[in-house]
Amino acid sequence: MSKTLCRIGFLFALAFLADQARAAVAEQEVQEVHAVPADVSVSFRNGDGRILVYGSEENEIRITALKRAFTKERLDQIKVDAKLENGKATIDTIFPPTPEGRLEDRSGTVDYTIVVPQGCTLADLELANGELLVQGMRGPSINARLGTGRLLLRDSFSATNLRVGRGGLEIFYGWWEEPFALTAEIAEGNLRVGLPSSAALRLSATSPKGDIRNGFQETETDGLRTLQTAIGDEPYAEFKLQAGDGTIRIEKGD
C-alpha cells in the first residue's frame, strides 16, 4: 500500500473517531430566571467549563447552563444549584465525586451564560478550568478567580480584583468613565490591557520574569520589569498589574 493511501486511511480513521466521540457526549441545557434587587450580591462557582457574565438593566438573573458528559448517568448527576436569600444569589455547580480507587467516568463540564443587573456586586466568581468573562458591569465590586484558562474583563467600571493561576488575562475598555480601582494578577501567563486614548489612571505594574510594554509611551523600552506612571489627566483610576512569569502589555486604542 502506498504512503498516500495509508495517510488517507489514517485521516478517515481520525474523522470516524472524532464523530464517535461527538456522538458519545450527552448534553442538557438548563434555563432559570430569578427576579432580584438591583443591588443583589452574586456568587458563582464552577469546576470545568465557562462562566460568561453580562450586565443588563433588568432586575433579574438569567441563567443558561449547558451541561456535558460522556454518559447520561454522569450528566444527570451534575447539578446547577441556584439559591436566593437575604439579598444574595449563589449559583453553585455540583459534580459527583468519583469513588477512591475506582476508574470511572470523570467527564463533565458546564458552560454558563448569566445575565445580571449591571449595578450588582459580583462577590465571588470562581472557575477551576476554562474561560471566565465579565462584561458591562457598574456595581460596587467584582472579584474573580480562575485556576487555569482565560479570563476576560470588558467595559466594566467597578472596583475589580482579578486573579489567574495559569493561562491568559485580558482587560479591555472601549470608552472611559469615572475613576475606579483595578487589581489584576496572573502567576503564569501574559496580561494584556486595552485602553482608550481618553483613559486617565495611575498605573503600577510588575513583571519579575517577563517585560512590560506601554503603548502610551512615545518610545518603547525593552526589558522593563517595573513601571510606575500616570496616563491622561486627573481624576485618576488606580490600576495595579502583576505577571509572575509573563509579559504585561498596555495597548492604546482610539
Buried (B, 14 or more C-beta within 10 A) or exposed (E): EEEEEEEEEEEEEEEEEEEEEEEEEBEBEBEEEBEBEBEBBBBBBBBBBBBBBBBEEBBBBBBBBBBBBBBEEBBEBBBBEBEBEEEBBBBBBEBBEEEEEEEEBEBBBBBBBBBBBBBBBBBBBBBBBBBBBBBBBBBBBBBBBBBBBBBBBBBBBBBBBBBBBBBBBBBBBEEBEEBBBBBBBBBBBBBBBBBBEEBBBBBBBBBEEBBBBBBBBEEEEEEBEEBEEEBBEEEBBBBBBBBBBBBBBBEBBE
